[in-house]
């Protein structure tokens, strides 16, 4: 069970360092936005779930025809992103995306690298469907089963990452799937401690409730190097999923 308060605390602590360490997430947001814009969407009323530091938000701010923009995040630091939009256009919805009241009659719900934090992902997707008007867009990126495979193999700790096929199955009753994409990307670090630092700086240690002892840390580093290391260093796998769908 993911604890929203713990996730909130970890992301608030990493808020200032996030952008400097989240190059992959920035690339994902750029590709997601580009794929959506190829569909030439019209989006006057738009909701972004988990806007974070604004990787996707800054791109949304350049859209023409926006009337009402709703930005959601657990971290109140994200509220400042409303300033990217014309005065009176954007509102900030603080809180857990699974429980915060969602606006209705939306043209688009968008989310980059956030929905994997949901405890009940099918229900969250259903909430998104309910908030959209007919023909409205669901535009999201998440991560697939091979995401952070190295750390999860060694610790057994991590989120549950679902396949692209599972997302499509969940969405099929209420959406037409327009576009899907998935890739694997591996970052290489000099040593395992740098993997942990990277994850900490991007807030993804939000499921680890207690800190490790020095002995546990040394054991993790030794196991990581033995199992995954090479002359180039040690890898960390990203498995981004992109999905565009329209409500039936």
C-alpha positions as CSV (number, residue, x, y, z in Angstrom):
1,X,0.0,0.0,0.0
2,X,1.5,3.3,-1.1
3,X,1.3,6.0,1.6
4,X,0.5,9.4,0.1
5,X,1.9,11.3,3.0
6,X,5.2,9.5,2.7
7,X,5.3,10.1,-1.1
8,X,4.4,13.8,-0.5
9,X,7.3,14.1,2.0
10,X,9.9,12.5,-0.2
11,X,8.9,14.5,-3.3
12,X,8.9,17.8,-1.2
13,X,12.4,17.0,-0.1
14,X,13.5,16.3,-3.7
15,X,11.6,19.2,-5.3
16,X,14.6,21.5,-5.7
17,X,16.9,18.7,-7.0
18,X,14.4,17.0,-9.3
19,X,14.9,18.8,-12.6
20,X,18.7,18.4,-12.4
21,X,18.4,14.6,-12.1
22,X,15.2,13.9,-14.1
23,X,16.5,14.1,-17.7
24,X,14.6,10.9,-18.6
25,X,11.3,12.2,-17.2
26,X,11.9,15.5,-19.1
27,X,12.4,13.5,-22.3
28,X,9.2,11.5,-21.6
29,X,7.2,14.7,-21.1
30,X,8.5,16.1,-24.4
31,X,7.7,13.0,-26.4
32,X,4.2,12.7,-24.8
33,X,3.4,16.3,-25.6
34,X,4.7,15.9,-29.2
35,X,2.7,12.7,-29.8
36,X,-0.5,14.5,-28.6
37,X,0.1,17.6,-30.7
38,X,0.4,15.4,-33.8
39,X,-3.3,14.6,-33.2
40,X,-4.2,18.4,-33.5
41,X,-6.3,18.4,-30.3
42,X,-8.6,21.1,-29.1
43,X,-8.4,21.5,-25.4
44,X,-10.1,24.4,-23.7
45,X,-10.6,22.8,-20.3
46,X,-7.6,20.7,-19.2
47,X,-6.5,18.9,-16.1
48,X,-2.9,17.8,-15.3
49,X,-2.5,15.1,-12.6
50,X,0.8,15.1,-10.8
51,X,2.2,18.2,-12.3
52,X,5.3,18.1,-10.1
53,X,8.0,20.6,-11.1
54,X,6.3,21.4,-14.4
55,X,8.1,19.3,-17.1
56,X,4.9,18.8,-19.0
57,X,3.1,21.9,-17.6
58,X,5.5,24.3,-19.3
59,X,4.7,22.8,-22.6
60,X,0.9,22.9,-21.9
61,X,1.3,26.6,-21.2
62,X,2.1,27.2,-24.9
63,X,-1.2,25.8,-26.1
64,X,-3.6,28.1,-27.9
65,X,-7.3,28.2,-26.8
66,X,-6.9,27.2,-23.1
67,X,-9.8,28.5,-21.0
68,X,-9.5,26.6,-17.7
69,X,-6.5,24.7,-16.6
70,X,-6.4,22.6,-13.4
71,X,-3.1,21.6,-12.0
72,X,-2.9,18.8,-9.4
73,X,-0.1,17.6,-7.2
74,X,0.6,16.4,-3.6
75,X,3.3,19.0,-3.2
76,X,2.2,22.6,-2.6
77,X,5.4,23.9,-4.2
78,X,3.8,23.0,-7.5
79,X,1.1,25.7,-7.0
80,X,3.5,28.3,-8.4
81,X,3.1,26.7,-11.9
82,X,-0.2,28.4,-12.3
83,X,1.8,31.6,-13.0
84,X,2.8,30.0,-16.4
85,X,-0.8,30.7,-17.6
86,X,-2.7,33.9,-18.2
87,X,-4.2,35.4,-15.0
88,X,-7.4,33.6,-13.9
89,X,-6.9,30.7,-16.3
90,X,-5.2,28.2,-14.0
91,X,-6.2,26.7,-10.6
92,X,-4.2,24.5,-8.3
93,X,-5.8,21.4,-6.8
94,X,-3.7,20.3,-3.9
95,X,-3.9,16.6,-2.8
96,X,-3.9,13.0,-3.7
97,X,-5.1,12.5,-7.3
98,X,-7.0,9.4,-6.2
99,X,-9.2,11.4,-3.8
100,X,-9.2,15.1,-4.8
101,X,-12.4,16.3,-6.4
102,X,-11.8,16.4,-10.2
103,X,-13.4,19.1,-12.4
104,X,-15.9,17.8,-14.9
105,X,-16.7,18.3,-18.6
106,X,-13.0,18.4,-19.5
107,X,-11.4,18.3,-22.9
108,X,-8.3,16.6,-21.7
109,X,-6.7,14.9,-18.7
110,X,-2.9,14.7,-19.0
111,X,-0.3,13.2,-16.7
112,X,3.4,12.5,-17.1
113,X,5.2,9.9,-14.9
114,X,2.7,10.1,-12.1
115,X,-0.2,7.6,-12.3
116,X,2.1,4.7,-11.2
117,X,1.8,6.1,-7.7
118,X,-1.9,5.3,-7.5
119,X,-3.0,2.5,-5.1
120,X,-6.0,1.7,-7.3
121,X,-5.0,2.5,-10.8
122,X,-8.1,1.1,-12.6
123,X,-10.3,3.3,-10.3
124,X,-8.1,6.4,-11.0
125,X,-8.5,5.8,-14.8
126,X,-12.2,5.5,-14.3
127,X,-12.3,8.8,-12.4
128,X,-10.4,10.4,-15.4
129,X,-13.0,8.9,-17.8
130,X,-15.8,10.3,-15.7
131,X,-14.3,13.8,-15.7
132,X,-13.9,13.9,-19.5
133,X,-16.6,14.9,-22.0
134,X,-17.2,12.6,-25.0
135,X,-14.3,12.8,-27.4
136,X,-12.0,14.1,-24.6
137,X,-8.4,13.1,-24.5
138,X,-6.6,11.0,-21.9
139,X,-2.9,11.7,-22.4
140,X,-0.5,9.9,-20.1
141,X,2.9,8.3,-19.5
142,X,3.8,5.8,-16.9
143,X,6.3,3.0,-16.5
144,X,6.2,-0.7,-17.4
145,X,7.2,-3.9,-15.6
146,X,11.0,-3.6,-16.4
147,X,11.2,-0.2,-14.8
148,X,13.9,-0.1,-12.1
149,X,14.3,-3.9,-12.6
150,X,17.8,-3.9,-11.0
151,X,16.8,-2.4,-7.7
152,X,13.6,-4.4,-7.4
153,X,15.4,-7.6,-8.1
154,X,17.8,-7.0,-5.2
155,X,15.5,-5.5,-2.6
156,X,12.0,-6.7,-3.5
157,X,10.9,-3.1,-2.8
158,X,9.2,-0.9,-5.4
159,X,6.0,0.0,-7.1
160,X,3.9,-2.4,-9.1
161,X,4.4,-1.4,-12.8
162,X,1.7,-2.6,-15.2
163,X,2.2,-3.5,-18.9
164,X,0.9,-1.3,-21.7
165,X,-1.5,-4.1,-22.6
166,X,-3.0,-3.9,-19.1
167,X,-3.5,-0.2,-19.4
168,X,-5.3,-0.7,-22.8
169,X,-7.5,-3.5,-21.3
170,X,-8.5,-1.2,-18.5
171,X,-9.3,1.7,-20.8
172,X,-11.0,-0.2,-23.7
173,X,-14.6,-0.1,-22.3
174,X,-14.6,3.7,-22.2
175,X,-11.9,4.8,-24.6
176,X,-10.6,4.4,-28.1
177,X,-6.9,3.9,-28.0
178,X,-5.2,6.3,-30.5
179,X,-1.5,5.8,-29.9
180,X,0.8,3.7,-27.7
181,X,4.5,3.6,-27.3
182,X,7.1,2.0,-25.0
183,X,10.8,2.0,-24.9
184,X,13.7,0.8,-22.7
185,X,16.4,3.2,-21.6
186,X,19.3,2.4,-19.4
187,X,21.3,4.9,-17.4
188,X,24.8,3.9,-16.4
189,X,26.3,5.1,-13.1
190,X,29.9,4.7,-11.8
191,X,28.7,2.9,-8.7
192,X,25.5,1.7,-6.9
193,X,25.6,4.5,-4.4
194,X,25.0,6.9,-7.3
195,X,22.0,4.9,-8.4
196,X,20.5,5.4,-4.9
197,X,21.3,9.1,-5.0
198,X,19.7,9.5,-8.4
199,X,16.5,7.8,-7.1
200,X,16.5,10.0,-4.0
201,X,16.9,13.2,-6.0
202,X,13.9,12.3,-8.1
203,X,11.7,11.4,-5.2
204,X,11.2,7.7,-6.1
205,X,12.4,6.5,-2.7
206,X,8.8,7.2,-1.6
207,X,8.0,3.6,-0.9
208,X,11.0,3.0,1.4
209,X,9.7,3.6,4.9
210,X,12.9,3.1,6.9
211,X,16.5,4.0,6.1
212,X,19.1,1.3,5.6
213,X,21.9,0.5,8.0
214,X,25.5,0.9,6.8
215,X,25.7,-2.9,6.7
216,X,22.6,-3.1,4.5
217,X,23.9,-0.4,2.2
218,X,27.3,-2.1,1.8
219,X,25.5,-5.4,1.0
220,X,23.3,-3.8,-1.6
221,X,26.2,-2.1,-3.3
222,X,28.2,-5.4,-3.4
223,X,25.2,-7.3,-4.7
224,X,24.4,-4.7,-7.3
225,X,27.9,-4.6,-8.7
226,X,28.2,-8.4,-8.7
227,X,25.0,-8.9,-10.5
228,X,24.8,-6.0,-12.9
229,X,28.2,-4.3,-13.0
230,X,30.4,-4.1,-16.0
231,X,33.5,-2.1,-17.0
232,X,31.3,0.8,-17.8
233,X,29.6,0.9,-14.4
234,X,26.2,-0.2,-13.2
235,X,22.9,0.2,-15.0
236,X,19.4,1.4,-14.0
237,X,16.6,0.6,-16.4
238,X,13.7,2.9,-17.3
239,X,10.7,1.5,-19.1
240,X,8.5,4.4,-20.1
241,X,5.0,3.9,-21.5
242,X,3.1,6.5,-23.5
243,X,-0.7,6.3,-24.2
244,X,-3.2,8.5,-26.0
245,X,-6.9,7.7,-25.9
246,X,-10.2,9.4,-26.6
247,X,-13.4,8.9,-24.6
248,X,-16.1,7.1,-26.5
